[in-house]
């Protein structure tokens, strides 16, 4: 079972408009509501692939019930900690005329120490049944940089692999607990190591520094140049074939889903990276975030090039 953690779940609302005008009434041409938050964008592709997925974190109010209800068609089991306040909404406005995207992200509810303690007890039980845990995204108000640090320690103490995908102070403090895997982008790896990372070689060296501190798998996205992984098995680079990208939002989360699947299946790193890259590329071919079609993935899979570096 893959356990995903979304501490700041949301309802993602996508509005399509024709010519967005500030300060005026804008008519919405079409809209779509989906469960959101980075952890849930990991849950969906993992479930589409066919894995047993349990989603946990915090939800609240009627909006929280809606999030859980909308995960059912994906066959994702919800086991969230409920609070009284309403879960947040995140609004994405797509202007079809100007091809401009505008986002409004609500801050969400504020948690108490009591809320976090209650969730922690639930989390300890869920971890026992998990093959791998993937925790992603921001945290609600009331929690600080130690939140992921504490959760990573719980997973490590249970002897299970844990993927941490977050940013800023949360990532900085979270890696002190030595998660099994992190997936920083170039800016984040610069922040973590203080290295310029202006060349391929410098990025590898920076990833090696983090790996040397006890992070088993350091995966770095290189945009159009694919991604690299520094791990115990060596240094691997993945190159993905050119695709017709429709929506690249959430592709990093789809990649995390691929890593979680590969780790749970105990595959060699070369196969894990190939699978994660193919799922991420397949997700970019579809409009809905955190969604892919298996046939797309199966077509891309044999075309993903994996190179091993010394």
CORFENHU-V786232 format. One record per pair of residues at least 4 apart in sequence whose C-alpha atoms are under 7 Angstrom apart, sorted by the first residue. I is the first residue (numbers start at 1). J is the second residue. D is the distance in Angstrom with one decimal. If there is no record, write none. Layout:
I|J|D  I|J|D
//
This chain:
1|51|6.9  1|52|5.0  1|53|5.7  1|129|7.0  1|130|4.9  1|131|5.3  2|52|6.3  2|53|4.9  2|54|6.3  2|130|5.8  2|131|6.0  2|132|5.3  2|133|6.0  3|53|6.0  3|54|5.0  3|55|5.9  3|130|5.9  3|132|6.4  3|133|4.7  3|134|6.3  4|39|5.7  4|43|6.2  4|54|6.4  4|55|4.9  4|56|6.1  4|133|5.8  4|134|4.8  4|135|5.7  5|39|5.5  5|55|6.2  5|56|5.0  5|57|5.2  5|134|6.2  5|135|4.5  5|136|6.4  6|37|6.3  6|38|6.7  6|39|4.5  6|40|6.5  6|56|6.3  6|57|4.7  6|58|7.0  6|135|6.5  6|136|6.1  6|137|6.9  7|57|4.4  7|58|5.3  7|139|5.5  7|140|6.7  8|37|6.4  8|58|6.5  8|138|6.2  8|139|5.4  8|140|5.5  9|36|5.9  9|37|4.7  9|58|6.7  9|59|6.5  9|87|6.9  10|35|6.1  10|36|4.8  10|37|5.7  10|87|5.9  10|88|4.9  10|89|5.1  10|90|6.5  11|33|6.5  11|34|5.8  11|35|4.8  11|36|5.3  11|67|6.5  11|88|6.5  11|89|4.6  11|90|6.2  12|33|5.6  12|34|5.2  12|35|5.9  12|36|5.1  12|89|5.8  12|90|4.9  12|91|6.0  13|31|6.9  13|32|5.7  13|33|4.6  13|34|6.7  13|89|7.0  13|90|6.0  13|91|4.7  13|92|6.1  14|31|5.4  14|32|5.2  14|33|6.6  14|91|5.9  14|92|4.7  14|93|5.9  15|28|6.1  15|30|6.0  15|31|4.6  15|32|6.9  15|92|6.1  15|93|4.7  15|94|6.1  16|28|5.9  16|29|5.5  16|30|5.3  16|31|6.2  16|93|6.0  16|94|4.9  16|95|6.1  16|96|6.9  17|27|6.6  17|28|5.1  17|29|5.3  17|94|6.2  17|95|5.0  17|96|6.1  18|95|5.5  18|96|5.2  18|97|5.4  19|95|5.6  19|96|6.8  19|97|5.4  19|98|6.5  20|26|6.5  20|95|5.8  21|26|6.8  35|40|7.0  35|67|5.0  35|70|6.5  36|40|5.9  36|41|6.6  37|41|6.4  37|137|6.9  38|42|6.5  38|136|5.4  38|137|5.2  38|253|6.4  39|43|6.3  39|135|6.1  39|136|4.9  39|137|6.6  40|44|6.2  41|250|6.5  41|253|5.7  41|254|6.8  41|290|4.6  42|46|6.4  42|253|5.0  42|254|5.6  42|256|6.4  42|257|4.9  42|290|6.8  43|47|6.1  43|53|6.4  43|55|6.8  43|257|7.0  44|48|6.1  44|74|6.5  44|290|5.9  44|291|6.5  45|49|6.1  45|254|6.0  45|257|6.3  45|290|5.9  45|291|5.7  45|292|6.5  46|50|6.6  46|51|5.7  46|257|5.3  46|261|6.8  47|51|5.1  47|52|6.4  47|53|6.0  47|74|6.4  47|75|6.7  47|76|6.5  48|74|6.9  49|294|6.9  53|76|5.4  53|77|6.3  54|76|5.9  54|77|4.7  54|78|5.8  54|79|6.8  55|76|6.8  55|77|6.1  55|78|5.0  55|79|6.0  55|80|6.9  56|78|6.3  56|79|5.0  56|80|4.4  57|80|5.0  57|81|6.1  58|80|5.5  58|81|5.0  58|82|6.0  59|64|4.5  59|80|6.3  59|81|6.4  59|82|5.2  59|83|6.3  59|87|5.6  60|64|4.5  60|82|5.3  60|83|4.7  60|84|5.3  60|85|5.2  60|86|4.6  60|87|4.9  61|65|6.6  61|83|7.0  61|84|5.4  61|85|5.5  61|86|4.4  61|87|6.5  62|66|6.3  62|86|6.6  63|67|6.3  63|86|5.8  63|87|5.3  64|68|6.5  64|86|6.7  64|87|5.4  65|69|6.1  66|70|6.1  67|71|6.5  68|72|7.0  68|78|6.1  71|75|6.8  71|76|5.6  72|76|5.8  81|119|5.7  85|109|6.2  86|109|6.9  87|108|6.0  87|109|6.7  88|106|5.8  88|107|6.9  88|108|4.5  89|105|6.9  89|106|5.9  90|104|5.8  90|105|4.5  90|106|5.8  91|103|5.6  91|104|5.0  91|105|6.3  92|101|6.9  92|102|5.8  92|103|4.5  92|104|6.5  93|101|5.6  93|102|5.0  93|103|6.2  94|100|6.1  94|101|4.7  94|102|6.6  95|99|5.3  95|100|5.3  95|101|6.3  108|140|6.5  109|140|6.4  109|141|6.6  110|140|6.0  110|141|4.5  110|142|5.3  111|115|6.0  111|140|6.7  111|141|6.2  111|142|4.9  111|143|6.8  112|116|6.5  112|142|6.0  113|117|6.1  114|118|6.1  115|119|6.2  116|120|6.0  117|121|6.5  118|122|6.7  119|123|6.0  120|124|6.2  121|125|6.8  122|126|6.4  123|127|6.1  124|128|6.8  124|154|6.7  126|130|6.6  127|155|6.4  128|158|6.8  131|160|6.5  131|264|5.6  132|160|6.1  132|161|5.1  132|162|5.9  132|260|6.4  132|264|5.9  133|161|6.4  133|162|4.7  133|163|6.2  134|162|5.8  134|163|4.6  134|164|6.2  134|260|6.9  135|163|6.2  135|164|5.2  135|165|6.3  136|164|6.1  136|165|4.6  136|166|5.6  137|165|6.4  137|166|4.9  138|166|6.6  139|143|6.4  143|147|6.2  145|169|5.9  145|170|4.6  145|173|5.8  146|150|6.1  146|173|6.5  146|174|7.0  147|151|6.4  148|152|5.9  148|170|6.9  148|174|5.4  149|153|6.3  149|173|6.3  149|174|4.4  149|177|5.5  150|154|6.5  151|155|6.5  152|156|6.2  152|162|6.8  152|177|6.2  152|179|6.1  153|157|6.0  153|177|6.0  154|158|6.4  155|159|6.5  155|160|5.6  155|162|6.5  156|160|5.7  156|161|6.9  161|180|5.6  162|179|5.5  162|180|5.1  162|181|6.6  163|179|6.1  163|180|5.8  163|181|4.7  163|182|6.0  164|179|6.4  164|181|6.3  164|182|5.2  165|182|5.8  165|183|6.0  166|170|6.4  166|171|5.4  167|171|4.8  167|188|6.9  168|172|6.2  169|173|6.0  170|174|5.7  171|175|6.0  172|192|6.7  175|179|6.1  178|214|5.8  178|215|5.4  179|215|6.0  180|215|5.5  180|216|5.2  180|217|6.2  181|215|6.0  181|216|6.0  181|217|4.5  181|218|5.8  182|217|6.6  182|218|5.4  182|219|6.4  183|218|6.1  183|219|4.7  183|220|5.6  184|188|5.3  184|189|5.7  184|219|6.8  184|220|5.6  185|189|6.2  185|220|5.7  185|221|5.7  186|190|6.2  187|191|6.3  188|192|6.2  189|193|6.1  189|206|6.9  190|194|5.1  190|195|5.3  190|196|6.1  190|197|6.4  193|206|6.2  195|206|6.5  197|202|4.7  197|203|4.8  198|202|6.5  199|203|6.3  200|204|6.4  201|205|6.2  202|206|6.1  203|207|6.2  204|208|6.1  205|209|6.4  206|210|6.6  207|211|6.1  207|218|6.1  207|230|6.3  208|212|6.0  208|230|6.4  209|213|6.7  210|215|6.4  211|215|4.7  211|216|5.9  211|217|6.7  211|218|6.3  211|230|6.9  211|231|6.8  216|231|5.5  216|232|6.5  217|229|6.7  217|230|5.9  217|231|4.7  218|229|5.5  218|230|5.2  218|231|6.5  219|227|7.0  219|228|5.7  219|229|4.3  219|230|6.5  220|227|5.5  220|228|5.3  220|229|6.4  221|226|6.3  221|227|4.3  221|228|6.6  222|226|5.2  222|227|5.0  225|239|6.3  226|238|5.4  226|239|4.7  226|240|6.1  227|237|5.7  227|238|5.4  228|236|5.5  228|237|4.3  228|238|6.3  229|235|5.7  229|236|5.2  229|237|6.4  230|234|6.0  230|235|4.6  230|236|6.6  231|235|6.4  235|308|5.7  235|309|5.2  235|310|6.7  236|306|6.6  236|307|5.6  236|308|4.5  236|309|6.1  237|306|5.6  237|307|5.1  237|308|6.4  238|273|6.9  238|274|7.0  238|304|6.7  238|305|5.6  238|306|4.6  238|307|6.5  239|304|5.8  239|305|5.1  239|306|6.5  240|277|6.8  240|304|4.8  240|305|6.5  241|303|6.3  241|304|6.4  244|285|6.1  245|284|5.1  245|285|4.8  246|284|5.8  246|285|5.1  246|286|5.8  246|287|5.8  247|284|5.0  247|285|6.6  247|286|6.2  247|287|5.3  248|284|4.8  249|289|6.2  250|254|6.4  250|289|5.7  250|290|5.7  251|255|6.2  251|280|5.0  251|283|6.1  251|284|6.2  252|256|6.4  252|280|6.7  253|257|6.4  254|258|6.4  254|279|6.3  254|280|5.0  254|283|6.8  254|290|6.2  255|259|6.4  255|276|4.7  255|277|6.2  255|279|6.4  255|280|4.9  256|260|6.1  256|276|6.9  257|261|6.1  258|262|6.1  258|275|5.8  258|276|3.8  258|279|6.3  259|263|6.0  259|272|5.9  259|273|6.9  259|276|5.5  260|264|6.0  261|265|6.2  262|266|6.1  262|267|5.5  262|272|4.7  263|267|6.3  267|271|6.2  267|272|6.0  268|272|6.3  269|273|6.0  270|274|6.2  270|306|6.7  271|275|6.1  272|276|6.1  273|277|6.0  274|278|6.2  274|301|6.6  274|304|6.1  274|306|6.9  275|279|6.2  275|301|6.6  276|280|6.1  277|281|6.1  278|282|6.0  278|297|5.4  278|300|5.6  278|301|5.2  278|304|6.9  279|283|6.1  279|297|5.5  280|284|6.5  281|285|6.8  282|292|5.5  282|293|6.8  282|296|5.5  282|297|5.2  283|290|6.7  283|291|5.6  283|292|4.4  286|291|6.9  286|292|6.4  293|297|6.7  294|298|6.1  295|299|6.2  296|300|6.3  297|301|5.9  300|304|6.5
//
